[in-house]
Amino acid sequence: MTISRIDPADFVPDGAGPAAEVRRVAEACDDADGVITLNEQACLQLKYRGLRDASLWVSTGSADDGEVGGFALLHGQILDLAVHPDARGRGIGTALAEAALGATDRVEAWSHADHPGAARIAARFGIPKERELRIMSRPTAQPVPDVVVPPGVRIRTFLPSDEDALLEVNAAAFAHHPEQGHMTHEDFRERIAEAWFDPDGLFLAVPEEDDPDLPLLGFHWTKVHRDEDPPYGEVYVVATNPRAAGRGLGTLLTNV
C-alpha cells in the first residue's frame, strides 16, 4: 500500500487522474453503503476550488498502480475519508486517517449512517462523537398549519441585493454552529451557481417599511432534489435574525 499526497496542480475537478479516481471511489461507496459519501460542502470544494485550501491523500496498491483504493480529503479542519468497498479490511482507512491527521491539530468528520468502519477509526485515533444529525421528513401532500404574518412584516423572495444582509443574518443566527455560521460570499455564490438553486425558493421576512438598520428579519432557503426518484424538497436553511427573535418568524418562514 502506498499513501500519496496529491499535488494541487494535478487535481482537475472535471478531469481524469486523481479527480476521476475520487469520483469512482465515492460512487462505489454510495452504491455499497446506501448513503452519500461526500456531502455538499466537500463536493462544492472539489468542484469549484479543487485543492485550494485543501489536501488530498490517496491510497494505491503500489507505486506503479494508478487505481486508487481510498482517499482522505482535508478541507479546513473537516475530514472526508472513503475506502472503495473492494479494498476494505486492509488498513487503508487507518493509513489515510493517520496521514490526514498528521497535517492538522484539530479535525471534524462526519460518519454518514454511523458506519462501523468509521467508528473503529474514530476510536483508534481518539476522535469522540460530539453530535448526531437527524433527518426528519413528511409528505408534502399533508397540509401545513395556517400561520399569520405579524404586523410590520412582509414575506418576499430573494434578490441579488439581499446577499450581504442574508449572510449577516446567517452568521448571527448560527454563531454557535461550526459549519453553517461561517458561510462566506464565495460559499454562497457557489451554492446559487448550482442547478438546483431557485431564487423563488428562498423566502425572506423583511420589515414592511424599509429599515436600513434591520433590513432582514429572517429567511427560509428551500432546496428541491429534482435528480432523485422521486424528487423531494428540503428545508435547506431556516434562520431568524437574533434581533427579531420571539416573533414567531421561524414558524412563519418554515410554513411559507
N, C-alpha and C positions, 0 to 999 in steps of 0.2 A: 504494500500500500504506500502511495506517495501523496502527501498533502502539499498542495501548491497554492501560493497566494497569487491571484491574478493581477497582472499589470492593468491599471485603468485604461490604458491606451488600447488594450487588446479586447476590451469589452464593448461590442457594438450592439446596442439594445435589440434591434430587429435583425441582427445578422447571424452568421454562423459562429463557430468557435464556442467560447465559454457561455455566451448568452443562449445559444441554442441548447447547450447541454443543461443549463439551469432550467430552461423550459421543459426539456424532455424529462428530467428527474421530477420536477414539480407536477407535471401532468400525470406521470406514472403513480406518484404518491396520492394525487387527487382520486384517481380511479381505485386504487387499492384501499385507501382509508375512508373514502366516502365523505371527506371534508376538504375544504380549500386549504392547500398547503401554504401559499403565500397570500397574506391579507392585502387589503387595498394599499396600505402605506408602503409595503415592500414592493408591490407591483408598480406603483407610481414612481418610486425611487429608481427602479431599474429602467422603466420606460422613458422617463424624462431626464434623469440625471446620470444614469449609468452608475459608475463607481465614483462619481464626485461625492466627496464627504462620506464614502462608504468603502468597505473592504470585503473582498470575496475570496474564500478558500474553497478549493475543490479537491476531491479525493479520486485518484486514478489507481488502477491495478498495478501499474509500473510506470517508470519514467517515459516509456515509449508508447504507452497505451492511452489514447486520447479519449476513451469513453469514461465519463465521469460517473462515479458511484454515489456521490453525495456532495452537498455544498453547505457552506455556512456563510451567511450574509450578515455583516455587522454594519448597520447604518445608525449613526449616532451611538447610542448605547443600547439599541434594540437588536436582538439576535434572532435571525431566522435560520433554521437548520433543517435539512431534509436528506434522507438516505433513500435511494431507489429501493423499492420492495425486493428486487432480486439480489441486492447487495447487503441486506440487513443481517445482523448477527455476526459481523466480522470485526466489530470495534470501530467502524468508520465514524459513527456518530460521536463517539467519545473522542476520537482523534481530532475531528473537526471542531468540537467544542473546546478542546484544550488549546488549539491554535487560535481560535477567536478570543477566548477568554484571556489569553496572554497579551492581547493587544488593547485591553481596556481595564479600568479599575472598577467598573460597575456595569452590570448588564441587566436588561429586561428581556424576557422572552415569553411568547405565548405558546401554550401547548394546546393545539387545536384538537378538540374532542378528548382532551386529557389522555393522550396516547401513553400507554405504559412505557414505551421506549424513552419518551421524553421525561417521564417521571424518574426513570433509572439514571439518566444523565444528570438531571437536576440534583438528585440525591448524591450522586458521586462528587459533584462539584460544590455542594452546599448551597444550592440556589433554592430558597424557600418559596412556597406558594403564598402569594400575597392577596390575591383576589380571584374571583371567578366571574366569567361573563355568561350571563343567561340570556337566551333568546326567547322572547315571548311573541306569540302570533295569534291572529284572529281572522276569521273570514271577512273579506271586505264587503260581502253581501249583508252582513249584520249591521243594522243601523247604529250610528254613533249618537251619544246623548246630545240633545239640543243645548247650545250654550249661547249666552247673551254677551254681545260686545259691550264692555263697560263704557260709560260716558267718557268722552275725551280721547277715545282710542279708535283707530282706523286700521283695517286689515287690507293690505295690498301685496302685490308680488314684487320680486326683486328687480332692481335697476342697476346698471353698472356703477352709478354714482353712490350706491349703498355700500360698496366694498369696505371702505375704511370703517364705517360705523358697525358693520356686521362683524368684522374681525375684532373690533374693540369690545363689543358685547360678548363675543365668543371667549375672548381671553379673560374677561371679568367673571363670566358665568362658570368657566371651567378652570379657574386659577388653581384648583386642587388636583386637577386631572393631568397626569404625566404626558399624555399624547394630545388630546383634543385641545387643551388650553394653550398649546404652543403653535397653533396654526398660523403660518405666515402668508404674506401676499403670494409668494411663489406656490405654497401648498394650495391655496385657494384657487389660483389660476390653473394649476394642473387639474384640479377636480372639475372646474367648469369647462375645461377643454375636452373632457371625456364625452363619449357619445350619449351617455345616459342623462347628462345634465339638461334640465329644462327650467329656465327662469320662472316659468309659470307654476313650477312645483316648489318654489322657495318663497314661503309666505312670511311677511313681516308685519309686526304690530308696531305702528308708529303713532305719535300724537296726532289728534285730529287737526290741530293747528301746528304748523312747523315750529319746532323748538330747537334752536341750534345747540343748546346745552344738553338736550336729551333727544337726539334725532331718532333713535331706535330703542324700542321698549323690549323687543324680543323677536325671535324668528323660529320657524319650523321648516327645516330643509328636508324634503322628501326625495326618495330615490326609487325608480321603478326598474326592476331587473327584467327587462324585456327579452334577454337572451336565455332565460330559464324556461323550463317547461313543467308546469305552467308558469307564466310570468307572475311576479308578485311585487308588492310595494314595500318600502322600508321607511320607517321613521329614522331618517339618517342622523339628524341633529335637532334637538329642541333646546333652546336657550332663552332664558329671561334675564334682562338687564337687572343686576342686583339693586339698582336704584329704583326699579319699578316692581320690586318683589311684593308679594302679598295682595296682588290684584287679580289673581286667577288667570294670568296670561298664559302660563304653561298649559293649563287645561284647555283654554280657549284655542291656542295655536295648534295643539295636538288634534283637536276635533274640527279644525277648519275643513 
